[in-house]
Amino acid sequence: MKKLAAIIGGGPAGLMAAEVLSGQGVQVDVYDAMPSLGRKLLMAGKSGLNLTHSEPYEKFITRYGNRQPEVQTWLNDFTPDDLRTWAQGLGVETFVGTSGRVFPKEMKASPLLRAWIQRLSASGVTFHLRHKLTGIHAGKSLHFLTPDGGVTVQADAVILALGGGSWRKLGSDGEWAGWLGQAGVKVDPLKPSNCGFDVEWSQVFRDKFDGAPIKSVIVSFGGFRQQGEFIITKEGVEGSLVYAASSLLRDEILTNGSAVMHLDLAPDKTEAQLAERLSKPRGSRSMASHLEKTVGMKGVKAGLLREFVPREGFNEVQLAAYIKHLPVRLSAVRPLDEAISSAGGVMFESLTEDLMLKALPGIFCAGEMLDWEAPTGGYLLTACFASGRWAGHGALRWFGGTG
């Protein structure tokens, strides 16, 4: 009788593990709590499906912070270039955007996911939808809740790819942290990653600039300094540049209650150049008109100056310094469910090199439920794919195969 590998979670990590195990003389069953597979992948596809990034590998692997050594193990086995070749094997051609990010030419996730599921089905993988895992008992006995009631499955190996805690409505609810913790697995509490932050805007600013993009600015915080853009929201700030600094900002807020990031609103000008232009006589012009005419500060950027420059500093002498170093206080992290991804999860100290749980032999973990994080830009998806592949090979070795 074939051994049964049960994979819980039908996202990129789970499906990649299924691909590794299929055709290896193992019965592969994939279980997912949702009515369809890959819902978070499809959501990512709404903005073009940023699969990976084309930057040099030596730089790419630095994007995983203090978990680089662990994540690099998976990525050495399945590199960003390998991911593009794999997608091509599904009939999905990719291209490199101007930012270096890699996308499918169709800018959609559905063609890739559809082709992938068809290939997995053809190789013998069986899918069970609307099966929510509620716990694992002795001997890898899996308990599911389905529309028809409870179901118990006895597996020979299990790969958990249950996601993190963001976007709960897409299936990643983080509830697994409770019962894994009770089983002796060390789980770092889930936290928002690639997230927005609250700012205590004035009512005037909030009403006027909600949804406004802030383009061509530099955000600085500690050792972080990067140029890009972000968006003003009713609650605060969000967007790619904020997400890039979010892990540092989040940790500062969790430790000290708030964080102050600094904005350079005019990266193409020096403070001296700004000061020289602002020092020109303004005559009867208002300060708002003078700012726009001399240094191009208008709209939301001028609004930010009004919001954060103290009254006594709003003059031609001091404004140049504020334009280059505007302090913006972030008062709170936006909720986990709103975040693009999550930090925390199953700690690597609880895992073997094969990503098997030391406390539960024969049970492996992959994807976002592991304790790592990365910025947007293709780094999240690449590591999810690679970790699923790594866990799949670990399960093969558990079965006695070559892996």
C-alpha positions in Angstrom: 0.0 0.0 0.0 1.2 3.5 -0.9 2.2 5.8 1.9 0.1 8.9 2.3 1.6 12.4 2.3 -1.0 14.9 3.5 -0.3 18.5 2.6 -2.4 21.0 4.5 -2.7 24.3 2.6 -3.1 24.8 -1.2 -1.0 27.9 -1.6 2.5 28.2 -3.3 4.3 26.3 -0.5 1.8 23.5 -0.3 1.4 23.0 -4.0 5.2 23.0 -4.5 5.6 20.3 -1.8 2.9 18.3 -3.6 4.8 18.6 -6.9 8.0 17.3 -5.3 6.2 14.3 -3.8 4.0 13.4 -6.8 5.3 10.6 -9.0 7.4 9.2 -6.3 5.3 6.2 -5.4 3.5 8.2 -2.7 -0.2 9.0 -2.4 -0.3 12.8 -2.3 -3.5 14.5 -0.9 -3.8 18.3 -0.6 -6.3 19.7 1.9 -7.5 23.3 2.0 -10.0 25.1 4.2 -11.3 27.3 1.3 -13.6 26.4 -1.6 -10.7 26.9 -4.1 -6.9 26.8 -4.1 -4.3 29.5 -4.1 -6.6 32.4 -3.0 -3.8 34.6 -1.7 -1.8 33.9 -4.8 -4.8 35.0 -6.9 -5.1 38.2 -4.7 -1.4 38.9 -5.4 -2.1 38.5 -9.1 -4.5 41.4 -9.0 -1.5 43.7 -9.0 0.4 41.7 -11.6 1.8 38.7 -9.6 5.3 39.8 -8.6 6.9 36.3 -8.7 10.5 37.2 -7.9 13.2 39.8 -8.4 16.0 39.9 -11.0 18.7 41.6 -8.8 22.0 39.7 -8.3 21.5 36.6 -6.1 24.1 37.9 -3.7 21.9 40.9 -3.0 18.6 39.0 -3.2 19.5 36.7 -0.3 20.2 39.6 2.0 16.5 40.6 1.9 15.6 38.0 4.6 17.3 39.8 7.5 18.4 37.7 10.4 16.8 34.6 8.9 19.0 34.7 5.8 21.0 31.6 6.7 17.9 29.4 6.9 16.1 30.9 3.9 19.3 30.8 1.8 19.4 27.0 2.3 16.1 26.7 0.4 16.9 29.4 -2.2 20.2 27.7 -3.1 18.2 24.7 -4.1 15.5 26.7 -5.9 16.8 30.1 -7.0 14.9 33.0 -8.5 16.1 31.9 -11.9 14.9 28.4 -11.2 11.5 29.8 -10.4 11.3 31.6 -13.7 12.3 28.4 -15.5 9.7 26.5 -13.6 7.0 29.0 -14.6 8.1 28.7 -18.2 7.5 24.9 -17.9 3.9 25.7 -17.1 3.6 27.8 -20.2 4.0 31.1 -18.4 6.6 33.4 -19.8 8.0 36.1 -17.5 9.5 39.5 -17.9 11.6 41.9 -15.8 9.9 45.3 -15.1 11.7 48.6 -14.8 12.1 48.1 -11.1 13.8 44.7 -11.5 10.7 42.8 -10.4 9.7 39.8 -12.3 6.1 39.3 -13.6 4.2 36.9 -15.9 3.8 38.5 -19.3 0.0 38.2 -18.9 0.3 40.0 -15.5 -2.1 37.5 -14.0 -1.9 34.6 -11.5 -4.9 32.6 -12.7 -3.2 31.1 -15.9 -0.2 29.9 -13.8 -2.4 28.5 -11.0 -4.8 26.7 -13.4 -1.9 25.1 -15.4 -0.2 24.0 -12.2 -3.3 22.4 -10.7 -3.9 20.6 -14.0 -0.4 19.2 -14.0 -0.6 18.1 -10.4 -3.9 16.4 -10.9 -2.5 14.6 -14.0 0.4 13.4 -11.8 -2.0 11.8 -9.3 -2.4 14.5 -6.6 -5.8 14.6 -5.1 -7.4 17.8 -3.7 -9.9 18.1 -0.8 -11.5 21.5 -0.5 -13.4 22.9 2.4 -11.4 20.8 4.8 -10.2 22.9 7.8 -7.6 21.3 9.9 -8.6 21.6 13.6 -5.7 19.6 15.1 -3.2 16.8 14.9 -3.3 13.9 17.3 -1.0 11.0 18.1 0.3 9.1 15.1 -0.3 11.9 12.6 -4.0 11.6 12.9 -5.5 14.7 11.2 -8.9 16.1 12.2 -10.7 18.2 9.7 -14.0 20.1 9.9 -15.9 19.9 6.6 -19.4 21.0 5.5 -20.5 17.4 6.1 -19.0 17.2 9.6 -15.8 16.0 11.1 -13.3 13.9 9.1 -10.2 12.0 10.4 -7.3 11.1 8.2 -4.3 8.9 9.1 -1.2 10.1 7.3 2.3 8.8 7.1 3.8 12.2 6.6 2.3 15.7 6.9 3.4 19.0 5.4 1.8 22.0 7.0 1.6 25.0 4.7 -1.1 26.9 6.6 0.1 30.5 5.9 0.6 33.3 8.4 -2.0 35.5 9.9 -2.7 38.2 7.3 -5.8 38.4 5.1 -7.8 36.0 7.2 -10.7 35.9 4.7 -8.4 34.2 2.2 -7.7 31.3 4.6 -4.6 32.3 6.6 -6.1 32.7 10.1 -3.0 31.7 12.2 -5.2 29.5 14.4 -2.6 26.7 14.1 -0.3 28.6 16.4 -2.4 27.5 19.4 -2.5 23.8 18.9 1.1 23.6 17.7 2.2 25.5 20.8 0.2 23.0 23.0 2.1 20.2 21.2 5.5 21.6 22.3 6.4 23.6 19.2 7.9 27.0 19.8 5.9 29.6 18.0 6.9 33.3 17.9 3.6 35.3 18.1 2.4 36.5 14.6 3.0 40.2 13.9 2.1 42.4 10.9 4.8 42.6 8.1 4.7 44.8 5.0 2.1 46.8 6.8 0.8 50.3 7.3 1.0 52.5 10.3 -1.2 55.0 12.2 -0.4 58.7 12.2 -2.4 61.1 14.2 -3.3 63.5 11.4 -5.2 66.7 11.9 -8.8 66.5 10.7 -8.0 69.0 7.9 -5.1 67.0 6.6 -7.0 63.7 6.8 -10.0 65.1 4.9 -7.9 66.7 2.2 -5.2 64.1 1.5 -6.7 60.7 2.2 -5.5 58.5 -0.7 -2.9 60.9 -1.9 0.4 59.4 -3.2 3.7 60.8 -1.9 6.1 60.3 -4.8 9.9 60.6 -5.1 10.7 60.9 -1.4 13.3 59.2 0.8 12.4 57.5 4.1 15.0 57.2 6.8 14.9 55.3 10.0 17.9 54.1 11.9 20.2 52.5 9.2 17.4 52.4 6.7 17.4 54.9 3.9 15.5 54.3 0.6 13.8 56.3 -2.1 10.3 55.5 -3.4 6.7 56.4 -2.8 3.9 55.7 -0.4 0.3 56.6 0.2 -1.6 58.8 2.8 -4.6 57.0 4.3 -7.2 58.2 6.8 -5.4 56.2 9.5 -1.8 56.9 8.5 0.6 55.7 5.8 1.0 52.6 3.7 2.6 51.6 0.4 5.8 50.1 -1.0 8.3 52.5 0.6 6.7 52.2 4.1 6.5 48.4 3.7 10.2 48.3 3.0 10.9 49.8 6.4 8.0 48.2 8.2 9.9 45.5 10.1 12.1 48.2 11.7 9.3 50.6 12.4 7.1 47.9 13.8 9.7 46.6 16.2 10.4 50.2 17.4 6.7 50.8 18.1 6.3 47.4 19.8 9.3 48.3 22.0 8.9 52.0 22.7 5.3 52.8 21.8 5.9 54.9 18.7 8.5 55.5 15.9 9.6 58.6 14.1 10.6 58.2 10.5 12.2 61.1 8.6 11.2 62.2 5.1 13.4 63.9 2.5 10.7 65.6 0.4 13.2 66.8 -2.2 15.8 64.1 -2.9 17.0 65.9 -6.0 18.0 69.1 -4.2 20.5 69.7 -1.4 19.6 71.6 1.8 21.9 74.4 0.6 20.1 74.7 -2.7 16.7 74.7 -1.0 17.8 77.4 1.5 19.2 79.6 -1.3 16.0 79.4 -3.3 13.8 80.0 -0.2 15.9 83.0 0.8 14.7 84.9 -2.3 12.4 87.8 -1.4 8.7 86.7 -1.6 7.2 90.1 -1.6 3.5 89.9 -1.2 3.3 86.2 -2.0 1.9 83.9 0.7 4.3 81.3 2.1 2.4 78.6 0.3 2.9 80.4 -3.0 6.5 81.0 -2.2 7.1 77.3 -1.4 5.6 76.3 -4.7 7.4 78.9 -6.8 10.9 78.5 -5.3 11.2 74.8 -4.5 8.1 73.1 -6.0 6.5 72.2 -2.7 2.8 72.0 -3.2 -0.2 69.7 -2.6 0.4 66.8 -0.2 4.1 67.6 0.3 3.3 71.1 1.3 0.5 69.7 3.5 3.0 67.5 5.3 5.1 70.5 6.0 2.1 72.3 7.5 1.3 69.2 9.5 4.7 68.6 11.1 6.7 71.8 11.1 6.2 73.8 14.3 4.7 77.3 13.8 8.0 78.9 14.8 9.9 76.9 12.2 7.7 77.7 9.3 9.9 80.4 7.8 12.3 80.9 4.9 15.3 80.3 7.2 14.3 76.9 8.7 12.1 75.2 6.1 15.0 73.9 4.0 16.1 71.7 6.9 12.5 70.4 7.5 12.1 69.6 3.8 15.2 67.4 3.9 14.5 65.9 7.4 10.8 66.0 8.2 10.0 64.0 11.3 6.7 62.0 11.0 5.6 60.2 14.2 4.0 56.8 13.7 1.7 56.0 16.7 0.7 52.4 16.0 1.0 49.4 13.7 -2.0 48.6 11.5 -3.8 45.3 12.4 -2.3 42.0 11.3 -5.3 41.2 9.1 -4.6 44.2 7.0 -0.9 43.4 6.4 0.4 42.0 3.2 2.2 39.3 5.2 3.1 38.3 8.7 6.3 37.9 10.8 6.7 35.4 13.6 5.6 31.8 13.4 7.1 28.4 13.9 10.6 29.0 15.2 13.6 27.4 13.4 14.8 26.1 16.8 11.8 23.7 16.7 12.7 22.3 13.3 15.3 20.0 11.8 17.2 21.1 8.7 14.5 19.3 6.7 11.8 21.6 8.2 10.4 18.7 10.3 9.0 19.5 13.7 11.3 18.0 16.3 8.4 17.6 18.7 6.2 15.8 16.0 8.4 13.5 13.8 7.0 13.1 10.3 5.3 16.5 10.3 6.9 19.3 8.3 6.3 23.0 7.9 6.7 25.4 5.0 5.8 28.8 3.7 4.7 31.9 5.7 3.9 30.0 8.8 7.7 29.8 9.5 9.4 32.5 11.5 10.8 34.6 8.7 9.8 37.8 6.8 10.8 39.7 3.7 9.9 42.9 1.9 7.5 42.9 -1.1 9.2 42.7 -4.5 9.0 39.0 -5.2 11.0 37.9 -2.1 8.0 36.6 -0.2 6.7 34.4 -3.0 10.1 33.1 -4.0 10.8 31.9 -0.5 7.4 30.3 -0.1 7.9 28.3 -3.3 11.4 27.3 -2.2 10.4 26.3 1.3 7.6 24.1 0.0 10.1 22.4 -2.3 12.6 21.9 0.5 9.9 20.5 2.9 8.7 18.1 0.1 12.2 16.7 -0.3 12.5 16.4 3.4 9.3 14.3 3.4 10.7 12.1 0.7 13.8 11.5 2.8 11.5 10.7 5.8 9.8 8.0 3.5 13.3 6.6 2.7 13.6 8.1 -0.7 16.6 10.1 -1.9 14.9 13.4 -1.4 
